[in-house]
């Protein structure tokens, strides 16, 4: 741990030396947000250096939106938000956050798509339709053969990223570069300091920003924090455990709402999870297989207000009924960019070396749920044994 913290501090100190002061000079022109019909919403783009070591070199675009303070007399400054990912589009993220009126009065709320993502200058790995359908979650690993098959798939994607039309951007898609973008955004907004609200991977981004620019940081809220090193192997191994610890809340919710027909007890709802997973592994419904179902369930556990829609999705899949709109929204997104930007932000070494074969000795038993993301490709997934009664988990590595 001491060595890891030392590495972070040394890296941050070196990175700070690359960051000249960004003056607070408002210089943005706000306008209509195409495709985002939200009252009061304004959008613009900011040019930032592709390589912050060469500020006068090639530039890329960062897309921003703003919800201006509802009470200018109480305005404290700007609150920039990030939903996590990495690779998560955040342009309209604050709209659905349900921020209290006191926050809306105190801040201009800023959302943005990080470099490489969405409406900002995007990256691609030229993913095939099949690769896009797999997304960031591998097929369920029943045995070591499945693990090795995923290693082969990961290596193929890594090679595509390295050969794609945006391969020249990949070395510049990083947390540190995004943190520097944030400081340039702060300056162009005309603010001496910036407040930040980040979730999941966004907590790592916020921590890096405050490390690089402590004197320019105001109020910083980090919710659902990653480990200090960010989304590395250790953090990736926590996703399965996080789902295991959170799932009983959903099981209790579904059991208390008999209209969903998912089970009268938390244990019955847990059994329904395994039943649906197994069934969809064998026969997908409307393009949703067992892996996608697990991912939908994982995402639905992030907030309590997502549970009703998650239960509706389960019911639809269980009874072959039309899916709720949000269960199919991902199909309308640029899935190639969604997956590619996630992978590119994770890369910390030449892509040809990122995805090494996973060792066959790491096995997942038939009752194991692989971690939702594989993290850095050379490491095997953690197998979290899901107790089919919904009781305490056990871990296997």
C-alpha positions as CSV (number, residue, x, y, z in Angstrom):
1,X,0.0,0.0,0.0
2,X,2.8,2.4,0.9
3,X,4.5,1.8,-2.4
4,X,1.2,2.3,-4.3
5,X,0.6,5.6,-2.5
6,X,4.1,6.7,-3.1
7,X,3.7,6.0,-6.8
8,X,0.5,8.0,-6.9
9,X,2.1,11.0,-5.1
10,X,5.2,11.0,-7.3
11,X,3.0,10.7,-10.5
12,X,0.8,13.5,-9.3
13,X,3.7,15.7,-8.6
14,X,5.2,15.1,-12.0
15,X,1.8,15.7,-13.6
16,X,1.3,19.0,-11.8
17,X,4.5,20.3,-13.3
18,X,2.9,19.9,-16.7
19,X,-0.1,22.0,-15.7
20,X,0.4,25.7,-16.1
21,X,-2.1,27.9,-14.4
22,X,-5.4,28.3,-16.3
23,X,-6.7,31.8,-15.9
24,X,-10.4,32.2,-15.1
25,X,-11.6,34.1,-18.2
26,X,-15.1,33.3,-19.4
27,X,-15.0,32.7,-23.1
28,X,-17.8,30.3,-23.9
29,X,-20.8,30.8,-26.1
30,X,-23.8,28.7,-25.0
31,X,-26.6,27.7,-27.3
32,X,-29.3,25.1,-28.1
33,X,-28.7,21.5,-27.1
34,X,-29.6,19.4,-30.1
35,X,-31.6,16.3,-29.2
36,X,-31.8,17.3,-25.5
37,X,-35.2,18.8,-24.8
38,X,-34.7,20.0,-21.3
39,X,-36.0,23.5,-20.2
40,X,-33.1,25.9,-19.5
41,X,-30.4,23.5,-20.8
42,X,-27.6,25.2,-22.8
43,X,-24.7,23.5,-24.7
44,X,-21.3,24.3,-26.1
45,X,-18.0,22.8,-26.9
46,X,-14.5,23.5,-25.6
47,X,-11.3,23.0,-27.5
48,X,-8.5,21.3,-25.4
49,X,-5.1,20.0,-26.4
50,X,-4.9,16.4,-27.5
51,X,-1.6,16.3,-25.6
52,X,-1.4,18.6,-22.6
53,X,2.4,18.7,-22.9
54,X,1.9,20.5,-26.2
55,X,-0.9,23.0,-25.6
56,X,-0.4,24.7,-29.0
57,X,-0.6,21.4,-30.8
58,X,-3.6,19.5,-32.2
59,X,-6.9,20.2,-30.4
60,X,-9.9,18.0,-29.7
61,X,-13.5,19.0,-28.6
62,X,-15.1,18.5,-25.3
63,X,-19.0,18.8,-25.2
64,X,-20.5,20.6,-22.3
65,X,-24.0,21.4,-21.0
66,X,-25.1,23.9,-18.4
67,X,-28.1,24.3,-16.1
68,X,-27.7,27.9,-14.8
69,X,-28.3,28.6,-11.2
70,X,-32.0,29.1,-10.4
71,X,-31.2,31.9,-7.9
72,X,-28.2,34.0,-9.0
73,X,-28.2,35.9,-5.7
74,X,-27.3,32.6,-3.9
75,X,-24.9,31.4,-6.6
76,X,-21.6,30.0,-5.3
77,X,-20.0,28.8,-8.5
78,X,-20.1,25.8,-10.8
79,X,-20.7,22.1,-10.0
80,X,-19.2,19.8,-12.5
81,X,-20.5,16.2,-12.6
82,X,-19.3,12.8,-13.8
83,X,-21.3,9.5,-13.8
84,X,-18.4,7.2,-13.9
85,X,-17.3,4.6,-16.5
86,X,-14.7,5.2,-17.5
87,X,-16.2,6.0,-20.9
88,X,-19.6,7.1,-19.5
89,X,-21.2,9.9,-21.4
90,X,-22.1,12.7,-18.9
91,X,-23.5,15.5,-21.1
92,X,-27.0,15.2,-19.7
93,X,-26.2,13.2,-16.6
94,X,-27.3,15.8,-14.1
95,X,-30.8,16.0,-15.5
96,X,-31.9,12.8,-13.9
97,X,-30.0,13.2,-10.7
98,X,-32.8,14.8,-8.8
99,X,-30.5,17.4,-7.2
100,X,-32.2,19.3,-4.4
101,X,-33.4,22.9,-5.1
102,X,-30.7,24.3,-2.7
103,X,-28.0,22.8,-5.0
104,X,-29.8,24.1,-8.2
105,X,-29.9,27.6,-6.6
106,X,-26.3,27.5,-5.5
107,X,-24.5,26.3,-8.6
108,X,-24.5,26.3,-12.4
109,X,-24.7,22.5,-13.0
110,X,-22.2,21.4,-15.6
111,X,-22.3,18.0,-17.4
112,X,-19.7,16.9,-20.0
113,X,-18.7,14.0,-22.2
114,X,-15.0,13.3,-21.4
115,X,-12.4,13.1,-24.1
116,X,-13.0,10.2,-26.4
117,X,-16.7,9.9,-25.4
118,X,-20.0,10.6,-27.1
119,X,-20.4,14.1,-28.4
120,X,-16.8,15.0,-27.6
121,X,-14.1,13.9,-30.0
122,X,-14.8,10.1,-30.0
123,X,-12.7,7.0,-30.2
124,X,-13.5,3.8,-31.9
125,X,-12.2,0.2,-31.9
126,X,-14.2,-0.7,-35.0
127,X,-16.1,-3.2,-33.1
128,X,-18.2,-5.8,-35.0
129,X,-21.9,-6.1,-34.3
130,X,-21.1,-9.3,-32.3
131,X,-18.4,-7.5,-30.3
132,X,-20.8,-4.6,-29.6
133,X,-23.4,-7.0,-28.3
134,X,-20.9,-8.4,-25.9
135,X,-20.1,-4.9,-24.6
136,X,-17.9,-4.7,-21.6
137,X,-19.2,-7.8,-19.9
138,X,-18.0,-11.3,-21.0
139,X,-20.2,-14.3,-21.5
140,X,-20.8,-16.3,-18.4
141,X,-17.8,-18.3,-17.6
142,X,-18.9,-21.9,-16.8
143,X,-15.4,-23.3,-16.9
144,X,-11.7,-22.6,-17.8
145,X,-12.4,-23.0,-21.6
146,X,-14.9,-20.1,-21.4
147,X,-12.3,-17.9,-19.7
148,X,-9.7,-18.7,-22.4
149,X,-12.3,-17.9,-25.1
150,X,-12.9,-14.5,-23.5
151,X,-9.1,-13.9,-23.4
152,X,-9.1,-14.5,-27.2
153,X,-11.9,-12.1,-27.7
154,X,-10.2,-9.4,-25.5
155,X,-7.0,-9.8,-27.5
156,X,-8.8,-9.3,-30.7
157,X,-10.5,-6.1,-29.5
158,X,-7.2,-4.8,-28.2
159,X,-5.6,-5.3,-31.6
160,X,-8.5,-3.6,-33.3
161,X,-8.2,-0.6,-31.0
162,X,-4.5,-0.3,-31.9
163,X,-5.3,-0.4,-35.6
164,X,-8.5,1.8,-35.7
165,X,-8.8,5.2,-37.4
166,X,-8.6,6.8,-33.9
167,X,-5.6,4.7,-32.7
168,X,-3.5,7.9,-32.6
169,X,-5.8,9.2,-29.9
170,X,-5.5,6.2,-27.5
171,X,-2.4,7.2,-25.7
172,X,-4.1,10.5,-24.8
173,X,-7.3,9.0,-23.4
174,X,-6.5,8.9,-19.7
175,X,-7.8,10.0,-16.3
176,X,-5.0,12.6,-15.9
177,X,-5.7,14.1,-19.3
178,X,-9.4,14.3,-18.5
179,X,-8.6,16.0,-15.2
180,X,-6.6,18.6,-17.1
181,X,-9.5,19.1,-19.4
182,X,-11.7,19.8,-16.4
183,X,-9.3,22.5,-15.3
184,X,-9.4,24.1,-18.7
185,X,-13.2,24.0,-18.6
186,X,-13.0,25.7,-15.2
187,X,-11.0,28.5,-16.6
188,X,-13.2,29.0,-19.7
189,X,-16.2,29.1,-17.4
190,X,-14.5,32.1,-15.7
191,X,-14.3,30.4,-12.3
192,X,-11.3,30.5,-9.9
193,X,-12.5,27.3,-8.3
194,X,-14.6,24.4,-9.2
195,X,-16.9,22.0,-7.2
196,X,-17.3,18.4,-8.3
197,X,-19.7,15.5,-7.9
198,X,-18.5,12.1,-9.1
199,X,-19.8,8.6,-8.8
200,X,-18.0,5.3,-9.2
201,X,-15.1,5.8,-11.6
202,X,-16.0,9.5,-11.3
203,X,-14.7,9.4,-7.7
204,X,-11.2,8.5,-9.1
205,X,-11.4,11.3,-11.6
206,X,-12.4,13.8,-8.9
207,X,-9.6,12.6,-6.6
208,X,-7.0,13.0,-9.4
209,X,-8.3,16.5,-10.2
210,X,-8.0,17.6,-6.5
211,X,-4.6,16.0,-6.3
212,X,-3.4,17.9,-9.4
213,X,-5.2,21.1,-8.7
214,X,-5.9,21.4,-4.9
215,X,-5.9,25.2,-5.0
216,X,-8.6,25.2,-7.7
217,X,-10.9,22.7,-5.9
218,X,-13.9,24.0,-3.9
219,X,-16.5,21.4,-2.7
220,X,-15.7,17.9,-3.8
221,X,-18.3,15.0,-3.4
222,X,-17.1,11.5,-4.2
223,X,-19.9,8.9,-4.0
224,X,-19.2,5.1,-4.3
225,X,-15.4,5.4,-4.3
226,X,-13.0,3.2,-6.1
227,X,-9.7,2.0,-4.5
228,X,-6.9,4.6,-4.6
229,X,-5.4,3.3,-7.8
230,X,-8.7,3.7,-9.7
231,X,-10.3,1.0,-11.8
232,X,-7.5,-1.5,-11.6
233,X,-7.5,-5.3,-10.9
234,X,-8.4,-4.8,-7.2
235,X,-11.3,-2.5,-8.0
236,X,-12.6,-4.8,-10.8
237,X,-12.7,-7.6,-8.3
238,X,-15.0,-5.7,-6.1
239,X,-17.8,-5.4,-8.6
240,X,-19.0,-8.9,-8.0
241,X,-18.9,-8.5,-4.3
242,X,-20.7,-5.2,-4.6
243,X,-23.5,-6.8,-6.5
244,X,-23.7,-9.6,-4.0
245,X,-24.1,-7.2,-1.1
246,X,-26.6,-5.0,-2.9
247,X,-28.8,-7.7,-4.5
248,X,-30.7,-8.5,-1.2
249,X,-32.2,-5.0,-1.3
250,X,-33.7,-5.6,-4.7
251,X,-34.8,-9.1,-3.7
252,X,-36.7,-7.6,-0.7
253,X,-38.2,-4.9,-2.9
254,X,-39.4,-7.4,-5.6
255,X,-40.8,-9.8,-2.9
256,X,-42.8,-6.9,-1.3
257,X,-44.4,-6.1,-4.7
258,X,-46.3,-9.2,-5.8
259,X,-47.5,-7.4,-9.0
260,X,-44.2,-8.2,-10.5
261,X,-44.6,-12.0,-10.0
262,X,-40.9,-12.6,-9.2
263,X,-41.3,-14.4,-6.0
264,X,-43.0,-14.0,-2.6
265,X,-39.8,-14.0,-0.6
266,X,-36.3,-12.7,-1.1
267,X,-35.1,-16.3,-1.5
268,X,-37.6,-16.9,-4.3
269,X,-36.5,-13.7,-6.1
270,X,-32.9,-14.8,-5.9
271,X,-33.9,-18.2,-7.3
272,X,-35.7,-16.3,-10.1
273,X,-32.4,-14.5,-10.9
274,X,-30.6,-17.8,-11.4
275,X,-33.5,-19.3,-13.4
276,X,-33.7,-16.3,-15.8
277,X,-29.9,-16.2,-16.1
278,X,-29.7,-19.8,-17.1
279,X,-32.7,-19.6,-19.4
280,X,-31.4,-16.6,-21.2
281,X,-27.9,-18.2,-21.6
282,X,-29.6,-20.9,-23.6
283,X,-32.3,-18.8,-25.4
284,X,-32.0,-15.0,-25.5
285,X,-35.1,-12.9,-25.6
286,X,-35.2,-9.8,-27.8
287,X,-31.4,-9.9,-28.0
288,X,-30.9,-10.1,-24.3
289,X,-28.9,-13.1,-23.2
290,X,-27.8,-14.2,-19.8
291,X,-24.7,-11.9,-19.8
292,X,-26.8,-8.8,-20.8
293,X,-29.4,-9.8,-18.2
294,X,-26.7,-9.8,-15.5
295,X,-25.5,-6.5,-16.6
296,X,-29.0,-5.0,-16.7
297,X,-29.5,-6.2,-13.2
298,X,-26.2,-4.9,-12.0
299,X,-27.0,-1.4,-13.4
300,X,-30.4,-1.5,-11.9
301,X,-29.0,-1.8,-8.4
302,X,-27.1,1.5,-8.5
303,X,-30.1,3.5,-7.2
304,X,-33.3,2.6,-5.4
305,X,-35.4,4.5,-8.0
306,X,-34.2,2.1,-10.7
307,X,-35.6,-0.9,-8.9
308,X,-39.2,-0.6,-10.3
309,X,-38.0,-0.5,-13.9
310,X,-35.6,-3.4,-13.2
311,X,-38.4,-5.5,-11.8
312,X,-40.5,-4.6,-14.9
313,X,-37.7,-5.8,-17.1
314,X,-37.4,-9.1,-15.2
315,X,-41.1,-9.6,-15.5
316,X,-41.1,-8.9,-19.3
317,X,-38.2,-11.3,-19.8
318,X,-39.8,-14.0,-17.7
319,X,-43.2,-13.8,-19.5
320,X,-42.1,-12.9,-23.0
321,X,-43.7,-9.5,-22.9
322,X,-42.4,-6.2,-24.5
323,X,-39.5,-4.8,-22.7
324,X,-39.6,-1.4,-20.9
325,X,-38.1,1.4,-23.0
326,X,-35.0,1.8,-20.8
327,X,-34.1,-1.9,-21.2
328,X,-33.5,-1.3,-24.9
329,X,-32.1,2.2,-24.9
330,X,-28.5,1.0,-25.2
331,X,-29.3,-0.3,-28.7
332,X,-29.9,3.3,-29.8
333,X,-26.5,4.5,-28.4
334,X,-23.1,4.3,-30.2
335,X,-22.2,1.1,-28.5
336,X,-18.8,1.0,-30.3
337,X,-17.8,4.3,-28.7
338,X,-19.4,3.3,-25.4
339,X,-17.2,0.2,-25.2
340,X,-14.1,1.6,-26.9
341,X,-13.9,4.7,-24.7
342,X,-14.1,2.5,-21.6
343,X,-11.3,0.2,-22.8
344,X,-9.1,3.1,-24.0
345,X,-9.4,4.9,-20.6
346,X,-8.3,1.8,-18.9
347,X,-5.2,1.2,-21.0
348,X,-2.0,1.9,-19.1
349,X,0.5,0.2,-21.4
350,X,0.8,-0.4,-25.2
351,X,-2.4,-2.1,-26.3
352,X,-0.6,-5.1,-27.8
353,X,0.5,-6.0,-24.3
354,X,-2.7,-5.3,-22.4
355,X,-4.7,-8.5,-23.2
356,X,-2.5,-11.4,-22.3
357,X,-4.1,-14.9,-22.1
358,X,-5.9,-15.6,-18.9
359,X,-4.5,-18.5,-17.0
360,X,-6.7,-21.6,-17.1
361,X,-6.1,-22.5,-13.5
362,X,-8.6,-19.7,-12.5
363,X,-11.9,-21.3,-12.6
364,X,-15.5,-20.2,-12.0
365,X,-17.8,-22.9,-10.5
366,X,-21.3,-23.4,-11.9
367,X,-22.8,-21.1,-9.2
368,X,-20.3,-18.3,-9.7
369,X,-21.0,-14.9,-11.0
370,X,-17.9,-13.4,-12.8
371,X,-17.2,-9.8,-11.9
372,X,-19.1,-7.4,-14.1
373,X,-16.0,-6.1,-15.8
374,X,-12.8,-7.9,-16.5
375,X,-10.6,-4.9,-15.6
376,X,-7.2,-5.1,-17.1
377,X,-7.3,-8.0,-19.5
378,X,-4.3,-10.0,-18.3
379,X,-5.9,-10.7,-15.0
380,X,-8.6,-13.4,-14.4
381,X,-12.0,-12.4,-13.1
382,X,-13.0,-13.0,-9.5
383,X,-15.6,-15.6,-9.1
384,X,-18.1,-14.6,-6.5
385,X,-20.2,-17.6,-5.4
386,X,-23.8,-16.5,-5.4
387,X,-25.7,-18.4,-2.7
388,X,-29.0,-19.4,-4.3
389,X,-30.8,-18.7,-1.1
390,X,-29.5,-15.1,-1.2
391,X,-27.4,-15.5,1.9
392,X,-23.8,-14.5,2.7
393,X,-21.3,-14.7,-0.2
394,X,-18.1,-16.6,-0.4
395,X,-15.2,-15.6,-2.7
396,X,-13.0,-17.7,-4.9
397,X,-10.0,-16.4,-6.8
